[in-house]
Amino acid sequence: MRKPQRLGVLVGVVLLALSAAGAPAAARRPGQGCADLAATTAALHELTATHRLAGAAIEAYGPSCGRWSDASGRADLRTGRPMRVDERIRIGSSTKTFTATVVLQLVAEGRLLLDAPIETHLPGLVRGDGHDGRRITVRDLLRHTSGLPDHVDALDWDRVDRWRYRHYSSAELVAMALAQPAPGAGWHYSTTNYVLAGLIVERVTGRDIGVEITRRIIRPLGLRDTYWPGDSLRIRGPHPRGYALAGAEQRRDVTEFNMSYGGAGGALVSTLADQNRFFAALLGGRLLDSVRLAEMTQTVPADPDRLWPAARYGLGIISTPLADCGGTRYWGHGGTTPGFRTLGGVTADGRRAQLVVNDEPASYESWQALSETLHTALCEAR
């Protein structure tokens, strides 16, 4: 999802003017037996001090280190409440990995074919302006090679309050996307792909994608703080406020939001701990058999302007190199919703980390610092 900007796309070059001196002290929660991750701590505090983001939190795990977490800045600018590691957040496009997992489970059950045209399940829905559901496969949707526009680009992001409280049906979102100019050939990130994947799950199972994610992933893994919000505007339970830019020196609170505009591509609420647990279980083979996991991790080059340099996209999952520590790659996703920006992933040797900020980065340097903080944690947590 995007706006606030998709994964790695820039939002401008204006630095925020919140005084670092007014930010509360960080709350560190080192795990038992885990050494202090000094470089990660420093990078996290840079996000709220140098880059003036409202709040930031990270949870990391290393096989010989254990679980470690830290937080910096503010969860609530009005009250000054410190940021915490264990509160619920919107995870945006990381929802795509959950949806892709459900689709691949249905493939394993023989109820779907990855290379079947989507017309098989959604007859007549994707037609016109050069788009033809008979020529787009389920794999194309999950891999972002369908050539479909993104409905998120059609939303009026300059007048968010006109629509952020309303419900969007999946059919509405698809119609909005198809009314946009075609993006051209090649890889193109589009949340509409996952709206369509969610509709296919509904047609195959007779149940909403949120229900299937809950019964197939959330409950079996015991993700107690992860849930499908439906049309609820609020985040249940303890959570930071989420902020968006409102001029060079101002933020506005956009915590309340109807996430139906993201749907199967961006609606979930979770925590850093639950996200770490989910990605570890997924890459560890607890949710997919070896054949389907191999399908998921077959990647194509992604557009660096839509994600980040050297990123490759599989079926709802992103592979990114860790150049600073031996060139290994990590697998994960990231998400941007109004008020929240998340990044995270898992390495082959079991290291994992999840990062969130409850703010909208205002410069290229700020966006880059988020990735660098995550990479530092994954390299340091050994």
C-alpha positions in Angstrom: 0.0 0.0 0.0 1.1 3.6 -0.3 0.2 7.2 0.6 1.7 7.7 3.0 4.3 6.5 0.6 4.6 2.9 -0.6 7.5 1.1 1.2 10.5 3.1 -0.1 9.0 6.0 -2.1 10.0 9.4 -0.9 7.6 11.9 0.6 9.7 15.0 0.3 12.8 16.7 1.7 11.4 18.8 4.6 12.7 17.8 8.0 10.3 17.8 10.9 10.8 20.4 13.6 9.9 18.5 16.8 12.6 19.3 19.4 14.7 16.3 20.3 15.2 17.8 23.8 11.5 17.4 24.4 11.4 13.6 23.6 11.1 11.2 26.5 13.8 8.7 27.4 13.7 5.4 25.7 12.3 2.3 27.4 14.7 -0.6 26.8 13.6 -4.2 27.5 16.6 -6.5 26.9 15.7 -10.2 26.7 17.2 -12.6 29.2 20.6 -13.7 28.1 20.7 -11.2 25.2 23.6 -8.8 25.0 23.0 -5.1 24.6 22.7 -4.3 20.9 24.5 -1.0 21.1 24.6 -0.2 17.4 20.9 -0.9 17.0 20.1 1.2 20.1 22.0 4.1 18.6 20.3 3.7 15.2 16.9 3.6 16.8 17.5 6.8 18.8 18.7 8.5 15.6 15.2 8.0 14.2 13.6 10.1 16.9 16.5 12.5 17.5 18.2 13.3 14.2 15.3 12.4 12.0 12.6 13.8 14.4 10.2 10.9 14.0 7.6 10.8 16.8 8.3 7.3 18.1 10.2 4.2 17.1 10.3 0.6 18.5 12.1 -2.6 17.5 12.1 -6.2 18.5 15.0 -8.4 17.5 16.0 -12.0 18.0 19.2 -14.0 17.5 19.7 -17.7 18.0 22.6 -17.2 20.4 21.3 -13.9 21.7 17.7 -14.4 22.5 14.9 -11.8 22.3 15.8 -8.1 22.7 13.7 -4.9 22.2 14.0 -1.2 22.6 11.8 1.9 22.1 12.5 5.6 21.7 10.4 8.8 21.4 6.7 9.2 22.0 3.6 7.1 21.5 1.4 10.1 22.0 2.6 13.7 21.3 -0.4 15.2 23.1 0.3 13.5 26.5 4.0 12.8 26.0 3.5 9.1 26.7 6.7 7.1 25.8 6.7 4.7 22.9 6.5 1.0 23.8 7.6 -2.2 22.1 4.6 -4.3 23.0 1.6 -2.3 21.7 -0.6 -2.9 18.7 0.1 -1.2 15.4 -1.2 -1.2 11.8 1.1 -3.3 9.7 -0.2 -2.3 6.3 1.3 -4.3 3.4 2.7 -7.0 5.6 -0.9 -8.2 5.4 0.0 -9.3 1.8 2.2 -12.1 3.2 -0.7 -13.4 5.3 -3.0 -13.3 2.2 -0.4 -15.0 0.0 0.0 -17.7 2.6 -3.7 -18.5 2.6 -3.7 -18.7 -1.2 -0.8 -21.1 -1.2 -2.4 -23.2 1.5 -5.5 -23.5 -0.9 -3.1 -24.5 -3.7 -1.7 -27.2 -1.5 -5.2 -28.4 -0.8 -5.9 -28.7 -4.6 -8.5 -25.9 -4.5 -6.6 -23.4 -6.5 -4.0 -23.4 -9.3 -1.3 -20.8 -9.2 -1.1 -20.6 -13.0 -4.9 -20.6 -13.6 -6.4 -17.4 -15.0 -8.2 -15.3 -12.4 -11.2 -15.3 -14.8 -11.8 -18.9 -13.5 -12.8 -17.6 -10.1 -13.8 -13.9 -11.0 -15.6 -14.1 -14.3 -15.9 -10.8 -16.1 -14.5 -8.7 -13.1 -11.2 -7.7 -14.8 -12.0 -6.6 -18.3 -11.5 -3.5 -20.4 -8.8 -0.9 -21.1 -6.4 -3.6 -22.1 -7.0 -5.6 -18.9 -8.2 -9.2 -19.3 -8.6 -11.6 -16.4 -8.2 -14.5 -18.9 -4.6 -13.5 -19.3 -3.7 -12.8 -15.6 -2.9 -15.7 -13.3 -3.2 -16.1 -9.6 0.6 -16.1 -9.5 0.7 -12.8 -11.3 -1.5 -11.3 -8.6 0.8 -12.5 -5.8 4.0 -11.5 -7.6 2.8 -8.1 -8.9 3.2 -9.0 -12.5 -0.4 -8.7 -13.5 0.0 -5.3 -15.1 -2.9 -3.9 -13.1 -3.0 -0.3 -11.8 -3.2 0.4 -8.1 -6.5 1.7 -6.6 -4.5 3.3 -3.8 -3.2 5.8 -6.4 -6.8 6.9 -7.2 -7.6 7.9 -3.6 -7.6 11.7 -2.8 -4.7 11.9 -0.4 -4.9 15.6 -0.2 -8.4 15.3 1.4 -8.1 12.2 3.5 -10.8 13.2 5.9 -13.4 13.1 3.1 -13.0 9.3 2.9 -10.9 7.8 5.7 -14.0 6.9 7.8 -15.9 5.1 5.0 -16.2 1.5 3.9 -14.9 0.4 0.5 -16.0 -2.9 -1.0 -13.6 -5.0 -2.9 -15.6 -4.4 -6.1 -15.3 -0.7 -5.6 -11.5 -0.9 -5.2 -11.1 -3.0 -8.3 -13.3 -0.6 -10.3 -11.2 2.3 -9.1 -8.0 0.6 -10.2 -9.3 -0.3 -13.6 -10.2 3.3 -14.2 -6.5 4.3 -13.8 -4.0 4.4 -16.6 -2.2 1.1 -17.2 1.3 1.1 -15.6 3.0 -0.5 -18.5 4.9 -3.8 -18.9 7.0 -5.4 -16.1 6.8 -5.5 -12.4 4.4 -3.1 -10.8 3.4 -3.0 -7.1 -0.4 -2.9 -6.8 -2.5 -3.5 -3.7 -5.3 -4.2 -6.1 -3.6 -7.5 -6.9 -4.2 -8.6 -3.3 -7.8 -7.3 -3.2 -8.4 -9.6 -6.1 -6.5 -12.5 -4.3 -8.8 -11.9 -1.3 -11.8 -12.2 -3.5 -10.6 -15.4 -5.0 -10.1 -16.8 -1.5 -13.7 -15.8 -0.7 -15.0 -17.5 -3.9 -13.1 -20.7 -3.2 -13.8 -21.0 0.5 -17.1 -19.2 0.9 -15.5 -17.1 3.7 -14.0 -13.6 3.9 -10.2 -13.3 3.7 -10.1 -11.9 7.2 -11.9 -15.1 8.5 -9.5 -17.3 6.6 -6.4 -15.5 7.8 -7.7 -15.8 11.4 -8.6 -19.5 11.2 -5.5 -20.6 9.2 -2.8 -18.4 10.6 -3.6 -16.2 13.6 -5.2 -18.8 15.8 -2.9 -21.7 15.0 0.2 -19.6 15.7 -1.4 -18.0 18.9 -1.0 -14.5 17.6 -3.0 -13.0 20.4 -2.5 -9.3 19.4 -3.1 -9.8 15.6 -6.6 -9.3 14.3 -8.6 -8.3 11.2 -10.2 -4.9 12.0 -13.1 -4.9 9.5 -14.7 -1.5 9.5 -13.6 -0.6 13.0 -11.8 2.8 13.0 -9.9 2.3 16.2 -7.1 0.0 17.2 -8.2 -2.3 20.0 -6.1 -2.4 23.2 -2.9 -0.4 24.0 -1.4 1.3 20.9 0.6 4.4 19.9 -1.1 7.2 18.1 -0.2 7.4 14.4 0.9 10.7 12.8 1.1 12.1 9.3 2.8 15.2 8.0 0.7 18.4 7.9 3.2 21.0 6.8 6.8 21.5 7.5 6.5 21.7 11.3 3.2 19.9 12.1 1.8 16.5 12.4 -1.8 15.4 12.4 -3.2 12.4 14.3 -4.6 9.8 11.8 -4.8 6.9 14.1 -8.5 6.3 13.4 -8.9 4.9 9.9 -11.2 2.5 8.1 -8.7 0.1 6.6 -11.1 -1.4 4.1 -9.3 0.6 1.5 -6.3 -1.7 2.0 -8.3 -4.9 2.5 -6.5 -8.1 1.8 -3.5 -6.0 0.9 -3.1 -3.9 4.0 -5.7 -4.1 6.8 -4.2 -6.1 9.6 -3.4 -4.9 13.1 -0.6 -6.7 14.9 2.5 -6.2 17.2 6.2 -6.5 16.6 6.3 -9.8 18.6 3.5 -11.3 16.6 5.1 -10.3 13.3 8.4 -11.9 14.3 6.5 -15.0 15.3 4.6 -15.1 12.0 7.6 -14.7 9.7 9.7 -17.2 11.7 6.9 -19.8 11.5 6.3 -19.1 7.8 10.0 -19.4 6.8 10.4 -22.3 9.2 7.8 -24.4 7.3 5.0 -24.3 9.9 2.4 -22.8 7.5 3.4 -24.1 4.1 4.9 -27.3 2.9 8.3 -27.3 1.2 6.9 -27.2 -2.3 4.7 -24.2 -1.6 7.4 -22.4 0.4 9.7 -22.9 -2.6 7.0 -21.3 -4.9 6.7 -18.4 -2.5 10.4 -17.7 -2.4 10.9 -17.7 -6.2 11.5 -14.0 -6.9 11.6 -11.5 -9.6 13.4 -8.1 -9.6 11.4 -5.4 -8.0 11.3 -1.7 -9.1 13.7 0.0 -6.6 11.6 3.2 -6.8 8.6 1.2 -5.5 10.5 -0.7 -2.9 14.3 -0.3 -2.4 17.6 -1.2 -4.2 18.3 -4.9 -4.8 14.9 -6.0 -3.5 13.3 -9.0 -5.1 9.6 -10.0 -4.9 8.3 -13.5 -4.5 4.7 -14.4 -3.8 3.8 -11.9 -1.1 7.3 -11.8 0.3 10.4 -9.6 -0.3 14.0 -10.8 -0.4 16.6 -8.1 0.5 20.5 -8.4 0.8 22.2 -7.6 4.1 25.4 -6.2 2.5 26.8 -5.1 5.9 27.1 -8.6 7.3 28.3 -11.2 4.8 25.8 -10.5 2.0 23.1 -12.9 3.2 19.5 -12.0 2.4 16.5 -11.6 4.7 12.9 -12.4 3.9 10.0 -10.3 5.0 7.8 -7.4 4.0 7.0 -3.9 5.1 4.0 -1.8 5.4 3.0 1.9 5.2 -0.4 3.0 6.4 -1.6 6.5 7.6 0.4 6.9 10.8 2.5 3.8 10.8 5.6 2.5 8.9 6.9 -1.0 9.5 9.8 -3.1 8.3 11.0 -6.6 9.2 12.3 -9.9 8.2 14.0 -13.2 8.9 17.4 -14.6 7.9 18.2 -18.2 7.0 20.1 -18.7 10.2 17.1 -17.6 12.4 17.8 -13.9 13.1 14.8 -11.8 12.9 13.7 -8.2 13.6 10.6 -6.0 13.3 10.7 -2.2 13.4 7.9 0.4 13.5 7.6 4.2 13.6 4.3 5.9 14.3 5.1 8.8 12.0 5.7 9.7 8.3 9.3 10.1 7.4 9.9 13.5 5.7 13.1 13.0 3.8 15.1 10.5 1.8 17.6 10.3 4.7 14.7 9.4 7.0 13.5 6.6 4.8 17.0 5.3 4.4 17.6 5.4 8.2 14.6 3.1 8.7 16.2 0.4 6.5 19.6 1.0 8.0 18.2 0.5 11.5 16.6 -2.8 10.5 19.7 -4.0 8.8 21.8 -3.1 11.9 19.5 -5.1 14.1 19.6 -8.2 11.8 23.4 -8.0 11.6 23.9 -7.4 15.3 21.5 -10.0 16.7 23.6 -13.1 16.3 
